[in-house]
Amino acid sequence: MKARRTNSRDKILAAAADVARETGPGSLSLDAVGGESPLATYIKLSAEHAEESKPSASWIFSAIAEDPDFLTPIKSFRRQVFERLKGETPDLKALLVCYLAIEGLRSMNLFDSDVLSQDERRLLVSSLLEIAG
């Protein structure tokens, strides 16, 4: 049996739920639901995830040394995400800048090496959202 693909209705309902959560149900409109680009959504969700405090992942170096293929599924997943964003983002330059900046935030968080203040992080995310359109 084939895996069920997300249909347009499911995507619209998910986007509507996001808008209602972020701005309240009174703000729900077709324009608000359809107005955010996939890249902007990726930036927001990734930045929120990077804000969450996590233990350092220095263990990853040992795992990679023990099994060089350890990162293969992660690389594959990230490539799929990038390709999907590339297919849905008309400006490749904007995508590259935003994607790599978000990956930098992830890496700083992952390796407990964040050098940005809260204000600098907010400025970065708002700048990326401007670039994403």
Backbone as XML, in Angstrom:
<?xml version="1.0"?>
<chain id="A" units="angstrom">
  <residue number="1" name="MET">
    <atom name="N" x="0.836" y="-1.171" z="0.000"/>
    <atom name="CA" x="0.000" y="0.000" z="0.000"/>
    <atom name="C" x="0.889" y="1.245" z="0.000"/>
  </residue>
  <residue number="2" name="LYS">
    <atom name="N" x="0.512" y="2.243" z="-0.773"/>
    <atom name="CA" x="1.277" y="3.483" z="-0.876"/>
    <atom name="C" x="1.121" y="4.328" z="0.381"/>
  </residue>
  <residue number="3" name="ALA">
    <atom name="N" x="2.208" y="5.010" z="0.729"/>
    <atom name="CA" x="2.134" y="5.961" z="1.839"/>
    <atom name="C" x="1.280" y="7.138" z="1.397"/>
  </residue>
  <residue number="4" name="ARG">
    <atom name="N" x="0.434" y="7.616" z="2.287"/>
    <atom name="CA" x="-0.464" y="8.709" z="1.948"/>
    <atom name="C" x="0.315" y="10.014" z="1.839"/>
  </residue>
  <residue number="5" name="ARG">
    <atom name="N" x="0.149" y="10.695" z="0.736"/>
    <atom name="CA" x="0.807" y="11.990" z="0.539"/>
    <atom name="C" x="-0.071" y="13.083" z="1.129"/>
  </residue>
  <residue number="6" name="THR">
    <atom name="N" x="0.583" y="14.095" z="1.634"/>
    <atom name="CA" x="-0.152" y="15.221" z="2.179"/>
    <atom name="C" x="-0.879" y="15.915" z="1.039"/>
  </residue>
  <residue number="7" name="ASN">
    <atom name="N" x="-2.192" y="16.076" z="1.197"/>
    <atom name="CA" x="-2.944" y="16.751" z="0.146"/>
    <atom name="C" x="-3.080" y="18.238" z="0.470"/>
  </residue>
  <residue number="8" name="SER">
    <atom name="N" x="-3.634" y="18.972" z="-0.465"/>
    <atom name="CA" x="-3.762" y="20.425" z="-0.304"/>
    <atom name="C" x="-4.610" y="20.777" z="0.908"/>
  </residue>
  <residue number="9" name="ARG">
    <atom name="N" x="-5.665" y="20.015" z="1.128"/>
    <atom name="CA" x="-6.546" y="20.285" z="2.266"/>
    <atom name="C" x="-5.761" y="20.190" z="3.576"/>
  </residue>
  <residue number="10" name="ASP">
    <atom name="N" x="-4.960" y="19.140" z="3.717"/>
    <atom name="CA" x="-4.158" y="18.972" z="4.934"/>
    <atom name="C" x="-3.166" y="20.118" z="5.099"/>
  </residue>
  <residue number="11" name="LYS">
    <atom name="N" x="-2.547" y="20.532" z="3.994"/>
    <atom name="CA" x="-1.587" y="21.637" z="4.053"/>
    <atom name="C" x="-2.275" y="22.933" z="4.476"/>
  </residue>
  <residue number="12" name="ILE">
    <atom name="N" x="-3.456" y="23.181" z="3.935"/>
    <atom name="CA" x="-4.197" y="24.401" z="4.263"/>
    <atom name="C" x="-4.609" y="24.386" z="5.730"/>
  </residue>
  <residue number="13" name="LEU">
    <atom name="N" x="-5.098" y="23.237" z="6.204"/>
    <atom name="CA" x="-5.500" y="23.141" z="7.607"/>
    <atom name="C" x="-4.308" y="23.322" z="8.547"/>
  </residue>
  <residue number="14" name="ALA">
    <atom name="N" x="-3.169" y="22.757" z="8.181"/>
    <atom name="CA" x="-1.962" y="22.916" z="9.004"/>
    <atom name="C" x="-1.528" y="24.379" z="9.033"/>
  </residue>
  <residue number="15" name="ALA">
    <atom name="N" x="-1.565" y="25.039" z="7.876"/>
    <atom name="CA" x="-1.192" y="26.458" z="7.810"/>
    <atom name="C" x="-2.176" y="27.305" z="8.615"/>
  </residue>
  <residue number="16" name="ALA">
    <atom name="N" x="-3.465" y="26.975" z="8.530"/>
    <atom name="CA" x="-4.479" y="27.710" z="9.289"/>
    <atom name="C" x="-4.249" y="27.550" z="10.788"/>
  </residue>
  <residue number="17" name="ALA">
    <atom name="N" x="-3.914" y="26.347" z="11.205"/>
    <atom name="CA" x="-3.632" y="26.110" z="12.624"/>
    <atom name="C" x="-2.426" y="26.928" z="13.070"/>
  </residue>
  <residue number="18" name="ASP">
    <atom name="N" x="-1.408" y="27.009" z="12.227"/>
    <atom name="CA" x="-0.218" y="27.805" z="12.549"/>
    <atom name="C" x="-0.570" y="29.283" z="12.709"/>
  </residue>
  <residue number="19" name="VAL">
    <atom name="N" x="-1.357" y="29.806" z="11.774"/>
    <atom name="CA" x="-1.754" y="31.222" z="11.837"/>
    <atom name="C" x="-2.567" y="31.473" z="13.100"/>
  </residue>
  <residue number="20" name="ALA">
    <atom name="N" x="-3.515" y="30.592" z="13.392"/>
    <atom name="CA" x="-4.357" y="30.763" z="14.581"/>
    <atom name="C" x="-3.518" y="30.713" z="15.855"/>
  </residue>
  <residue number="21" name="ARG">
    <atom name="N" x="-2.533" y="29.833" z="15.888"/>
    <atom name="CA" x="-1.659" y="29.718" z="17.057"/>
    <atom name="C" x="-0.810" y="30.976" z="17.228"/>
  </residue>
  <residue number="22" name="GLU">
    <atom name="N" x="-0.274" y="31.483" z="16.125"/>
    <atom name="CA" x="0.642" y="32.622" z="16.188"/>
    <atom name="C" x="-0.063" y="33.945" z="16.436"/>
  </residue>
  <residue number="23" name="THR">
    <atom name="N" x="-1.199" y="34.162" z="15.780"/>
    <atom name="CA" x="-1.818" y="35.486" z="15.829"/>
    <atom name="C" x="-3.229" y="35.482" z="16.392"/>
  </residue>
  <residue number="24" name="GLY">
    <atom name="N" x="-3.723" y="34.328" z="16.768"/>
    <atom name="CA" x="-5.073" y="34.228" z="17.311"/>
    <atom name="C" x="-6.080" y="33.911" z="16.227"/>
  </residue>
  <residue number="25" name="PRO">
    <atom name="N" x="-7.164" y="33.237" z="16.599"/>
    <atom name="CA" x="-8.150" y="32.807" z="15.606"/>
    <atom name="C" x="-8.832" y="33.957" z="14.879"/>
  </residue>
  <residue number="26" name="GLY">
    <atom name="N" x="-8.873" y="35.148" z="15.499"/>
    <atom name="CA" x="-9.490" y="36.301" z="14.848"/>
    <atom name="C" x="-8.727" y="36.767" z="13.620"/>
  </residue>
  <residue number="27" name="SER">
    <atom name="N" x="-7.465" y="36.376" z="13.506"/>
    <atom name="CA" x="-6.630" y="36.790" z="12.376"/>
    <atom name="C" x="-6.697" y="35.816" z="11.211"/>
  </residue>
  <residue number="28" name="LEU">
    <atom name="N" x="-7.471" y="34.773" z="11.376"/>
    <atom name="CA" x="-7.511" y="33.721" z="10.370"/>
    <atom name="C" x="-8.196" y="34.204" z="9.094"/>
  </residue>
  <residue number="29" name="SER">
    <atom name="N" x="-7.458" y="34.176" z="7.995"/>
    <atom name="CA" x="-8.005" y="34.526" z="6.684"/>
    <atom name="C" x="-7.233" y="33.747" z="5.636"/>
  </residue>
  <residue number="30" name="LEU">
    <atom name="N" x="-7.791" y="33.668" z="4.441"/>
    <atom name="CA" x="-7.085" y="32.967" z="3.365"/>
    <atom name="C" x="-5.756" y="33.640" z="3.059"/>
  </residue>
  <residue number="31" name="ASP">
    <atom name="N" x="-5.735" y="34.973" z="3.109"/>
    <atom name="CA" x="-4.484" y="35.686" z="2.848"/>
    <atom name="C" x="-3.431" y="35.353" z="3.900"/>
  </residue>
  <residue number="32" name="ALA">
    <atom name="N" x="-3.841" y="35.309" z="5.165"/>
    <atom name="CA" x="-2.882" y="35.014" z="6.229"/>
    <atom name="C" x="-2.362" y="33.593" z="6.123"/>
  </residue>
  <residue number="33" name="VAL">
    <atom name="N" x="-3.246" y="32.657" z="5.786"/>
    <atom name="CA" x="-2.847" y="31.249" z="5.682"/>
    <atom name="C" x="-1.887" y="31.043" z="4.525"/>
  </residue>
  <residue number="34" name="GLY">
    <atom name="N" x="-2.179" y="31.637" z="3.394"/>
    <atom name="CA" x="-1.354" y="31.417" z="2.212"/>
    <atom name="C" x="-0.209" y="32.386" z="2.064"/>
  </residue>
  <residue number="35" name="GLY">
    <atom name="N" x="-0.103" y="33.359" z="2.968"/>
    <atom name="CA" x="0.854" y="34.432" z="2.786"/>
    <atom name="C" x="2.294" y="34.137" z="3.134"/>
  </residue>
  <residue number="36" name="GLU">
    <atom name="N" x="2.554" y="33.099" z="3.894"/>
    <atom name="CA" x="3.930" y="32.850" z="4.315"/>
    <atom name="C" x="4.609" y="31.863" z="3.373"/>
  </residue>
  <residue number="37" name="SER">
    <atom name="N" x="5.798" y="32.218" z="2.934"/>
    <atom name="CA" x="6.540" y="31.343" z="2.026"/>
    <atom name="C" x="7.074" y="30.134" z="2.783"/>
  </residue>
  <residue number="38" name="PRO">
    <atom name="N" x="7.316" y="29.033" z="2.081"/>
    <atom name="CA" x="7.919" y="27.864" z="2.736"/>
    <atom name="C" x="9.265" y="28.204" z="3.385"/>
  </residue>
  <residue number="39" name="LEU">
    <atom name="N" x="10.043" y="29.080" z="2.755"/>
    <atom name="CA" x="11.336" y="29.463" z="3.321"/>
    <atom name="C" x="11.143" y="30.217" z="4.636"/>
  </residue>
  <residue number="40" name="ALA">
    <atom name="N" x="10.172" y="31.124" z="4.682"/>
    <atom name="CA" x="9.899" y="31.864" z="5.920"/>
    <atom name="C" x="9.450" y="30.913" z="7.027"/>
  </residue>
  <residue number="41" name="THR">
    <atom name="N" x="8.630" y="29.945" z="6.683"/>
    <atom name="CA" x="8.188" y="28.948" z="7.659"/>
    <atom name="C" x="9.377" y="28.154" z="8.176"/>
  </residue>
  <residue number="42" name="TYR">
    <atom name="N" x="10.260" y="27.742" z="7.274"/>
    <atom name="CA" x="11.468" y="27.003" z="7.650"/>
    <atom name="C" x="12.325" y="27.834" z="8.609"/>
  </residue>
  <residue number="43" name="ILE">
    <atom name="N" x="12.490" y="29.113" z="8.305"/>
    <atom name="CA" x="13.305" y="29.996" z="9.150"/>
    <atom name="C" x="12.700" y="30.102" z="10.543"/>
  </residue>
  <residue number="44" name="LYS">
    <atom name="N" x="11.392" y="30.367" z="10.617"/>
    <atom name="CA" x="10.733" y="30.524" z="11.917"/>
    <atom name="C" x="10.838" y="29.255" z="12.757"/>
  </residue>
  <residue number="45" name="LEU">
    <atom name="N" x="10.477" y="28.131" z="12.161"/>
    <atom name="CA" x="10.499" y="26.872" z="12.910"/>
    <atom name="C" x="11.912" y="26.496" z="13.331"/>
  </residue>
  <residue number="46" name="SER">
    <atom name="N" x="12.868" y="26.685" z="12.442"/>
    <atom name="CA" x="14.259" y="26.339" z="12.756"/>
    <atom name="C" x="14.831" y="27.251" z="13.832"/>
  </residue>
  <residue number="47" name="ALA">
    <atom name="N" x="14.522" y="28.537" z="13.759"/>
    <atom name="CA" x="15.014" y="29.484" z="14.764"/>
    <atom name="C" x="14.417" y="29.163" z="16.132"/>
  </residue>
  <residue number="48" name="GLU">
    <atom name="N" x="13.122" y="28.821" z="16.158"/>
    <atom name="CA" x="12.488" y="28.431" z="17.420"/>
    <atom name="C" x="13.160" y="27.187" z="17.985"/>
  </residue>
  <residue number="49" name="HIS">
    <atom name="N" x="13.419" y="26.225" z="17.128"/>
    <atom name="CA" x="14.056" y="24.984" z="17.567"/>
    <atom name="C" x="15.464" y="25.251" z="18.090"/>
  </residue>
  <residue number="50" name="ALA">
    <atom name="N" x="16.192" y="26.140" z="17.443"/>
    <atom name="CA" x="17.559" y="26.462" z="17.867"/>
    <atom name="C" x="17.569" y="27.206" z="19.200"/>
  </residue>
  <residue number="51" name="GLU">
    <atom name="N" x="16.465" y="27.864" z="19.541"/>
    <atom name="CA" x="16.363" y="28.588" z="20.815"/>
    <atom name="C" x="16.263" y="27.636" z="21.999"/>
  </residue>
  <residue number="52" name="GLU">
    <atom name="N" x="15.726" y="26.440" z="21.758"/>
    <atom name="CA" x="15.520" y="25.487" z="22.846"/>
    <atom name="C" x="16.865" y="25.027" z="23.394"/>
  </residue>
  <residue number="53" name="SER">
    <atom name="N" x="16.975" y="25.045" z="24.693"/>
    <atom name="CA" x="18.217" y="24.634" z="25.341"/>
    <atom name="C" x="18.361" y="23.118" z="25.256"/>
  </residue>
  <residue number="54" name="LYS">
    <atom name="N" x="19.524" y="22.699" z="24.806"/>
    <atom name="CA" x="19.797" y="21.271" z="24.664"/>
    <atom name="C" x="21.184" y="20.990" z="25.222"/>
  </residue>
  <residue number="55" name="PRO">
    <atom name="N" x="21.401" y="19.772" z="25.683"/>
    <atom name="CA" x="22.757" y="19.440" z="26.124"/>
    <atom name="C" x="23.718" y="19.439" z="24.934"/>
  </residue>
  <residue number="56" name="SER">
    <atom name="N" x="24.971" y="19.710" z="25.205"/>
    <atom name="CA" x="25.986" y="19.712" z="24.153"/>
    <atom name="C" x="26.033" y="18.352" z="23.463"/>
  </residue>
  <residue number="57" name="ALA">
    <atom name="N" x="26.314" y="18.360" z="22.185"/>
    <atom name="CA" x="26.360" y="17.118" z="21.406"/>
    <atom name="C" x="27.795" y="16.744" z="21.059"/>
  </residue>
  <residue number="58" name="SER">
    <atom name="N" x="28.707" y="16.988" z="21.975"/>
    <atom name="CA" x="30.101" y="16.647" z="21.697"/>
    <atom name="C" x="30.287" y="15.148" z="21.505"/>
  </residue>
  <residue number="59" name="TRP">
    <atom name="N" x="29.343" y="14.348" z="21.985"/>
    <atom name="CA" x="29.377" y="12.895" z="21.794"/>
    <atom name="C" x="29.369" y="12.517" z="20.321"/>
  </residue>
  <residue number="60" name="ILE">
    <atom name="N" x="28.884" y="13.427" z="19.488"/>
    <atom name="CA" x="28.742" y="13.115" z="18.064"/>
    <atom name="C" x="30.094" y="12.807" z="17.422"/>
  </residue>
  <residue number="61" name="PHE">
    <atom name="N" x="31.161" y="13.435" z="17.916"/>
    <atom name="CA" x="32.484" y="13.169" z="17.351"/>
    <atom name="C" x="32.891" y="11.716" z="17.562"/>
  </residue>
  <residue number="62" name="SER">
    <atom name="N" x="32.602" y="11.179" z="18.732"/>
    <atom name="CA" x="32.902" y="9.769" z="19.009"/>
    <atom name="C" x="32.073" y="8.856" z="18.115"/>
  </residue>
  <residue number="63" name="ALA">
    <atom name="N" x="30.803" y="9.203" z="17.949"/>
    <atom name="CA" x="29.923" y="8.384" z="17.112"/>
    <atom name="C" x="30.403" y="8.370" z="15.667"/>
  </residue>
  <residue number="64" name="ILE">
    <atom name="N" x="30.848" y="9.514" z="15.166"/>
    <atom name="CA" x="31.345" y="9.594" z="13.787"/>
    <atom name="C" x="32.643" y="8.808" z="13.645"/>
  </residue>
  <residue number="65" name="ALA">
    <atom name="N" x="33.514" y="8.900" z="14.652"/>
    <atom name="CA" x="34.783" y="8.159" z="14.600"/>
    <atom name="C" x="34.530" y="6.655" z="14.598"/>
  </residue>
  <residue number="66" name="GLU">
    <atom name="N" x="33.525" y="6.233" z="15.346"/>
    <atom name="CA" x="33.204" y="4.810" z="15.428"/>
    <atom name="C" x="32.495" y="4.311" z="14.178"/>
  </residue>
  <residue number="67" name="ASP">
    <atom name="N" x="31.623" y="5.156" z="13.623"/>
    <atom name="CA" x="30.846" y="4.765" z="12.444"/>
    <atom name="C" x="30.823" y="5.933" z="11.457"/>
  </residue>
  <residue number="68" name="PRO">
    <atom name="N" x="31.705" y="5.909" z="10.443"/>
    <atom name="CA" x="31.769" y="7.021" z="9.482"/>
    <atom name="C" x="30.450" y="7.277" z="8.739"/>
  </residue>
  <residue number="69" name="ASP">
    <atom name="N" x="29.577" y="6.289" z="8.678"/>
    <atom name="CA" x="28.285" y="6.465" z="8.002"/>
    <atom name="C" x="27.202" y="7.001" z="8.935"/>
  </residue>
  <residue number="70" name="PHE">
    <atom name="N" x="27.565" y="7.341" z="10.147"/>
    <atom name="CA" x="26.618" y="7.819" z="11.147"/>
    <atom name="C" x="25.793" y="9.002" z="10.633"/>
  </residue>
  <residue number="71" name="LEU">
    <atom name="N" x="26.430" y="9.895" z="9.903"/>
    <atom name="CA" x="25.751" y="11.110" z="9.436"/>
    <atom name="C" x="24.977" y="10.934" z="8.133"/>
  </residue>
  <residue number="72" name="THR">
    <atom name="N" x="25.085" y="9.781" z="7.498"/>
    <atom name="CA" x="24.431" y="9.578" z="6.200"/>
    <atom name="C" x="22.935" y="9.882" z="6.231"/>
  </residue>
  <residue number="73" name="PRO">
    <atom name="N" x="22.162" y="9.355" z="7.196"/>
    <atom name="CA" x="20.729" y="9.682" z="7.206"/>
    <atom name="C" x="20.462" y="11.165" z="7.445"/>
  </residue>
  <residue number="74" name="ILE">
    <atom name="N" x="21.299" y="11.801" z="8.259"/>
    <atom name="CA" x="21.124" y="13.229" z="8.526"/>
    <atom name="C" x="21.394" y="14.033" z="7.260"/>
  </residue>
  <residue number="75" name="LYS">
    <atom name="N" x="22.475" y="13.691" z="6.559"/>
    <atom name="CA" x="22.791" y="14.376" z="5.299"/>
    <atom name="C" x="21.669" y="14.190" z="4.288"/>
  </residue>
  <residue number="76" name="SER">
    <atom name="N" x="21.150" y="12.979" z="4.215"/>
    <atom name="CA" x="20.072" y="12.683" z="3.271"/>
    <atom name="C" x="18.829" y="13.513" z="3.590"/>
  </residue>
  <residue number="77" name="PHE">
    <atom name="N" x="18.463" y="13.569" z="4.857"/>
    <atom name="CA" x="17.293" y="14.344" z="5.259"/>
    <atom name="C" x="17.491" y="15.824" z="4.956"/>
  </residue>
  <residue number="78" name="ARG">
    <atom name="N" x="18.646" y="16.351" z="5.311"/>
    <atom name="CA" x="18.904" y="17.778" z="5.064"/>
    <atom name="C" x="18.900" y="18.090" z="3.573"/>
  </residue>
  <residue number="79" name="ARG">
    <atom name="N" x="19.411" y="17.171" z="2.774"/>
    <atom name="CA" x="19.392" y="17.377" z="1.321"/>
    <atom name="C" x="17.954" y="17.413" z="0.814"/>
  </residue>
  <residue number="80" name="GLN">
    <atom name="N" x="17.110" y="16.525" z="1.335"/>
    <atom name="CA" x="15.702" y="16.508" z="0.933"/>
    <atom name="C" x="15.012" y="17.823" z="1.299"/>
  </residue>
  <residue number="81" name="VAL">
    <atom name="N" x="15.270" y="18.307" z="2.507"/>
    <atom name="CA" x="14.683" y="19.582" z="2.934"/>
    <atom name="C" x="15.157" y="20.700" z="2.016"/>
  </residue>
  <residue number="82" name="PHE">
    <atom name="N" x="16.470" y="20.741" z="1.746"/>
    <atom name="CA" x="17.016" y="21.786" z="0.885"/>
    <atom name="C" x="16.414" y="21.715" z="-0.518"/>
  </residue>
  <residue number="83" name="GLU">
    <atom name="N" x="16.321" y="20.519" z="-1.088"/>
    <atom name="CA" x="15.758" y="20.368" z="-2.436"/>
    <atom name="C" x="14.299" y="20.808" z="-2.479"/>
  </residue>
  <residue number="84" name="ARG">
    <atom name="N" x="13.561" y="20.477" z="-1.422"/>
    <atom name="CA" x="12.158" y="20.892" z="-1.385"/>
    <atom name="C" x="12.054" y="22.413" z="-1.316"/>
  </residue>
  <residue number="85" name="LEU">
    <atom name="N" x="12.863" y="23.036" z="-0.458"/>
    <atom name="CA" x="12.867" y="24.494" z="-0.378"/>
    <atom name="C" x="13.298" y="25.109" z="-1.706"/>
  </residue>
  <residue number="86" name="LYS">
    <atom name="N" x="14.278" y="24.495" z="-2.341"/>
    <atom name="CA" x="14.765" y="24.992" z="-3.635"/>
    <atom name="C" x="13.650" y="24.954" z="-4.680"/>
  </residue>
  <residue number="87" name="GLY">
    <atom name="N" x="12.832" y="23.917" z="-4.633"/>
    <atom name="CA" x="11.727" y="23.806" z="-5.575"/>
    <atom name="C" x="10.611" y="24.803" z="-5.319"/>
  </residue>
  <residue number="88" name="GLU">
    <atom name="N" x="10.538" y="25.316" z="-4.081"/>
    <atom name="CA" x="9.445" y="26.215" z="-3.712"/>
    <atom name="C" x="9.900" y="27.659" z="-3.490"/>
  </residue>
  <residue number="89" name="THR">
    <atom name="N" x="11.199" y="27.927" z="-3.678"/>
    <atom name="CA" x="11.736" y="29.268" z="-3.456"/>
    <atom name="C" x="12.301" y="29.797" z="-4.769"/>
  </residue>
  <residue number="90" name="PRO">
    <atom name="N" x="11.730" y="30.888" z="-5.287"/>
    <atom name="CA" x="12.174" y="31.387" z="-6.588"/>
    <atom name="C" x="13.577" y="32.004" z="-6.593"/>
  </residue>
  <residue number="91" name="ASP">
    <atom name="N" x="14.061" y="32.450" z="-5.450"/>
    <atom name="CA" x="15.348" y="33.141" z="-5.377"/>
    <atom name="C" x="16.385" y="32.237" z="-4.710"/>
  </residue>
  <residue number="92" name="LEU">
    <atom name="N" x="17.215" y="31.584" z="-5.523"/>
    <atom name="CA" x="18.209" y="30.647" z="-5.000"/>
    <atom name="C" x="19.208" y="31.346" z="-4.080"/>
  </residue>
  <residue number="93" name="LYS">
    <atom name="N" x="19.586" y="32.573" z="-4.418"/>
    <atom name="CA" x="20.542" y="33.309" z="-3.584"/>
    <atom name="C" x="19.969" y="33.526" z="-2.177"/>
  </residue>
  <residue number="94" name="ALA">
    <atom name="N" x="18.712" y="33.931" z="-2.099"/>
    <atom name="CA" x="18.065" y="34.134" z="-0.798"/>
    <atom name="C" x="17.988" y="32.819" z="-0.030"/>
  </residue>
  <residue number="95" name="LEU">
    <atom name="N" x="17.662" y="31.749" z="-0.726"/>
    <atom name="CA" x="17.588" y="30.437" z="-0.085"/>
    <atom name="C" x="18.938" y="30.037" z="0.495"/>
  </residue>
  <residue number="96" name="LEU">
    <atom name="N" x="19.994" y="30.192" z="-0.287"/>
    <atom name="CA" x="21.327" y="29.804" z="0.180"/>
    <atom name="C" x="21.738" y="30.588" z="1.427"/>
  </residue>
  <residue number="97" name="VAL">
    <atom name="N" x="21.533" y="31.894" z="1.409"/>
    <atom name="CA" x="21.900" y="32.728" z="2.557"/>
    <atom name="C" x="21.097" y="32.308" z="3.790"/>
  </residue>
  <residue number="98" name="CYS">
    <atom name="N" x="19.795" y="32.163" z="3.630"/>
    <atom name="CA" x="18.934" y="31.814" z="4.763"/>
    <atom name="C" x="19.223" y="30.411" z="5.282"/>
  </residue>
  <residue number="99" name="TYR">
    <atom name="N" x="19.350" y="29.462" z="4.385"/>
    <atom name="CA" x="19.582" y="28.073" z="4.782"/>
    <atom name="C" x="20.897" y="27.940" z="5.549"/>
  </residue>
  <residue number="100" name="LEU">
    <atom name="N" x="21.944" y="28.543" z="5.019"/>
    <atom name="CA" x="23.247" y="28.427" z="5.679"/>
    <atom name="C" x="23.289" y="29.183" z="7.009"/>
  </residue>
  <residue number="101" name="ALA">
    <atom name="N" x="22.604" y="30.308" z="7.108"/>
    <atom name="CA" x="22.548" y="31.029" z="8.386"/>
    <atom name="C" x="21.814" y="30.194" z="9.438"/>
  </residue>
  <residue number="102" name="ILE">
    <atom name="N" x="20.721" y="29.570" z="9.044"/>
    <atom name="CA" x="19.975" y="28.717" z="9.979"/>
    <atom name="C" x="20.821" y="27.516" z="10.388"/>
  </residue>
  <residue number="103" name="GLU">
    <atom name="N" x="21.533" y="26.928" z="9.441"/>
    <atom name="CA" x="22.404" y="25.796" z="9.784"/>
    <atom name="C" x="23.509" y="26.237" z="10.746"/>
  </residue>
  <residue number="104" name="GLY">
    <atom name="N" x="23.980" y="27.471" z="10.608"/>
    <atom name="CA" x="24.955" y="28.007" z="11.551"/>
    <atom name="C" x="24.373" y="28.125" z="12.954"/>
  </residue>
  <residue number="105" name="LEU">
    <atom name="N" x="23.120" y="28.597" z="13.048"/>
    <atom name="CA" x="22.453" y="28.659" z="14.353"/>
    <atom name="C" x="22.336" y="27.270" z="14.968"/>
  </residue>
  <residue number="106" name="ARG">
    <atom name="N" x="21.951" y="26.301" z="14.128"/>
    <atom name="CA" x="21.824" y="24.919" z="14.618"/>
    <atom name="C" x="23.168" y="24.409" z="15.141"/>
  </residue>
  <residue number="107" name="SER">
    <atom name="N" x="24.217" y="24.657" z="14.393"/>
    <atom name="CA" x="25.542" y="24.167" z="14.789"/>
    <atom name="C" x="26.008" y="24.810" z="16.090"/>
  </residue>
  <residue number="108" name="MET">
    <atom name="N" x="25.793" y="26.126" z="16.225"/>
    <atom name="CA" x="26.191" y="26.790" z="17.469"/>
    <atom name="C" x="25.444" y="26.195" z="18.654"/>
  </residue>
  <residue number="109" name="ASN">
    <atom name="N" x="24.162" y="25.918" z="18.462"/>
    <atom name="CA" x="23.370" y="25.328" z="19.529"/>
    <atom name="C" x="23.829" y="23.903" z="19.820"/>
  </residue>
  <residue number="110" name="LEU">
    <atom name="N" x="24.035" y="23.138" z="18.776"/>
    <atom name="CA" x="24.416" y="21.734" z="18.909"/>
    <atom name="C" x="25.725" y="21.567" z="19.664"/>
  </residue>
  <residue number="111" name="PHE">
    <atom name="N" x="26.686" y="22.436" z="19.376"/>
    <atom name="CA" x="28.009" y="22.311" z="19.984"/>
    <atom name="C" x="28.243" y="23.308" z="21.119"/>
  </residue>
  <residue number="112" name="ASP">
    <atom name="N" x="27.139" y="23.862" z="21.640"/>
    <atom name="CA" x="27.197" y="24.762" z="22.786"/>
    <atom name="C" x="28.244" y="25.858" z="22.584"/>
  </residue>
  <residue number="113" name="SER">
    <atom name="N" x="28.180" y="26.484" z="21.412"/>
    <atom name="CA" x="29.161" y="27.523" z="21.083"/>
    <atom name="C" x="28.481" y="28.791" z="20.562"/>
  </residue>
  <residue number="114" name="ASP">
    <atom name="N" x="27.299" y="29.082" z="21.096"/>
    <atom name="CA" x="26.544" y="30.245" z="20.649"/>
    <atom name="C" x="27.242" y="31.525" z="21.093"/>
  </residue>
  <residue number="115" name="VAL">
    <atom name="N" x="27.531" y="32.386" z="20.145"/>
    <atom name="CA" x="28.214" y="33.647" z="20.441"/>
    <atom name="C" x="27.287" y="34.851" z="20.281"/>
  </residue>
  <residue number="116" name="LEU">
    <atom name="N" x="26.041" y="34.621" z="19.889"/>
    <atom name="CA" x="25.108" y="35.717" z="19.655"/>
    <atom name="C" x="24.305" y="36.039" z="20.911"/>
  </residue>
  <residue number="117" name="SER">
    <atom name="N" x="24.077" y="37.324" z="21.125"/>
    <atom name="CA" x="23.170" y="37.736" z="22.200"/>
    <atom name="C" x="21.735" y="37.510" z="21.713"/>
  </residue>
  <residue number="118" name="GLN">
    <atom name="N" x="20.775" y="37.610" z="22.628"/>
    <atom name="CA" x="19.371" y="37.466" z="22.234"/>
    <atom name="C" x="18.996" y="38.507" z="21.181"/>
  </residue>
  <residue number="119" name="ASP">
    <atom name="N" x="19.451" y="39.746" z="21.371"/>
    <atom name="CA" x="19.142" y="40.811" z="20.412"/>
    <atom name="C" x="19.755" y="40.515" z="19.044"/>
  </residue>
  <residue number="120" name="GLU">
    <atom name="N" x="20.989" y="40.025" z="19.033"/>
    <atom name="CA" x="21.640" y="39.689" z="17.759"/>
    <atom name="C" x="20.917" y="38.540" z="17.064"/>
  </residue>
  <residue number="121" name="ARG">
    <atom name="N" x="20.486" y="37.573" z="17.843"/>
    <atom name="CA" x="19.748" y="36.436" z="17.278"/>
    <atom name="C" x="18.419" y="36.907" z="16.677"/>
  </residue>
  <residue number="122" name="ARG">
    <atom name="N" x="17.711" y="37.761" z="17.425"/>
    <atom name="CA" x="16.437" y="38.296" z="16.912"/>
    <atom name="C" x="16.660" y="39.094" z="15.627"/>
  </residue>
  <residue number="123" name="LEU">
    <atom name="N" x="17.726" y="39.902" z="15.610"/>
    <atom name="CA" x="18.045" y="40.681" z="14.414"/>
    <atom name="C" x="18.344" y="39.758" z="13.236"/>
  </residue>
  <residue number="124" name="LEU">
    <atom name="N" x="19.100" y="38.705" z="13.485"/>
    <atom name="CA" x="19.408" y="37.744" z="12.424"/>
    <atom name="C" x="18.132" y="37.123" z="11.869"/>
  </residue>
  <residue number="125" name="VAL">
    <atom name="N" x="17.272" y="36.630" z="12.747"/>
    <atom name="CA" x="16.049" y="35.962" z="12.295"/>
    <atom name="C" x="15.153" y="36.939" z="11.542"/>
  </residue>
  <residue number="126" name="SER">
    <atom name="N" x="14.995" y="38.159" z="12.045"/>
    <atom name="CA" x="14.149" y="39.123" z="11.328"/>
    <atom name="C" x="14.763" y="39.490" z="9.978"/>
  </residue>
  <residue number="127" name="SER">
    <atom name="N" x="16.085" y="39.571" z="9.913"/>
    <atom name="CA" x="16.758" y="39.849" z="8.633"/>
    <atom name="C" x="16.554" y="38.702" z="7.648"/>
  </residue>
  <residue number="128" name="LEU">
    <atom name="N" x="16.649" y="37.480" z="8.147"/>
    <atom name="CA" x="16.430" y="36.318" z="7.277"/>
    <atom name="C" x="14.996" y="36.289" z="6.761"/>
  </residue>
  <residue number="129" name="LEU">
    <atom name="N" x="14.045" y="36.639" z="7.625"/>
    <atom name="CA" x="12.644" y="36.671" z="7.185"/>
    <atom name="C" x="12.425" y="37.748" z="6.125"/>
  </residue>
  <residue number="130" name="GLU">
    <atom name="N" x="13.117" y="38.873" z="6.247"/>
    <atom name="CA" x="13.041" y="39.910" z="5.203"/>
    <atom name="C" x="13.599" y="39.384" z="3.889"/>
  </residue>
  <residue number="131" name="ILE">
    <atom name="N" x="14.743" y="38.709" z="3.967"/>
    <atom name="CA" x="15.367" y="38.151" z="2.761"/>
    <atom name="C" x="14.450" y="37.119" z="2.117"/>
  </residue>
  <residue number="132" name="ALA">
    <atom name="N" x="13.791" y="36.309" z="2.972"/>
    <atom name="CA" x="12.915" y="35.245" z="2.464"/>
    <atom name="C" x="11.675" y="35.808" z="1.784"/>
  </residue>
  <residue number="133" name="GLY">
    <atom name="N" x="11.307" y="37.033" z="2.138"/>
    <atom name="CA" x="10.155" y="37.667" z="1.506"/>
    <atom name="C" x="8.899" y="37.321" z="2.130"/>
  </residue>
</chain>
